[in-house]
C-alpha cells in the first residue's frame, strides 16, 4: 500500500530526501502523506537525539520498507535511509507572503541562478535567518529535487517561488554588484529585496536597471568572487546586525 501511494503521488509531490529534510518539513508544517525508512528504530533514535519536538509525528508517519524497495523509490539513496513525499505549498499563499507589507525580514532574490546545490544552500540560509522568502528568476526550478536536497527540507520554512524580474515583490531593491557602495556603510531595511547575480555572469541588465541601490561586499583585490551562498550569508548577517527582527543567536535549524 505504501509503495502504491508513493507511486501515485510522486510526480506532483516534493521529494524529502533524508532524515533532516523530513524533520524540517514536519517541523515547519508540511503535509507529508507518506514517509519510508529502511530502519524505523534507527530513524526514531535520530529523532530522539536531534529532533525530539517532532519525534511523535515521525513515529506516526514512518513505514519500514525493505532496502531494495527504498532504493527503488529515490534516485540517490540518502545515508539516513529515510525518504518522504510532501505536498508543495500553495503558490498563491507563497505569493501573498512575498507581497505582503510591511515585512519584518527581507526577500532574497537569486537572479538567473545556475547551480542547483547553491540554490538549495541559499534557501537553507534564508530559513535560518528568518527571511520572508527566496525568489529565483530565470529557468532554474527552485523546487527541483536537488535544490530541496541542498535546502534540507527548509523550503517549508520560507516562501520559495520563481518569478520574472518584473514580478518581484515590493520593497527597496538592493542589488549586490562589485561597482556598488560598500555594504558596511549601508543599513538594510527589514522590507529590503536583496538581489544576487549568478557567479559566472553577475546581475542581469534587467535586474540591475531596476535596482534602487547597488551595494558591494568587502573583498580583497584580485579575488574574483565569493560563492553565492557565502555572499547571501554575509549580506543577511549584515542585515541582522542592524535589525531587531534578525535571527536569534544560538538557534539551529
Secondary structure, 3 states (H helix, E strand, C coil): CHHHHHHHHCCCCEEEECHHHHHHHHHCCCCEEEEEECCHHHHHHHHHHHCHHHHHHHHHHEEECCHHHHHHHCCCCCCCCEEEEECCCCHHHHHHHHHCCCCCCCEEEECCCCCHHHHHHHHHHHHHHCCCEEEECCCCCCCCHHHHHHCCCHHHHCEEEECCHHHCCCCCEEEEEEEEEEHHHCCCCCCCEEEECECCCECCHHHHHHCCEEEECCCCCCCCCCCHHHHHHHHHHHHHHCCCCCCCCCCCC
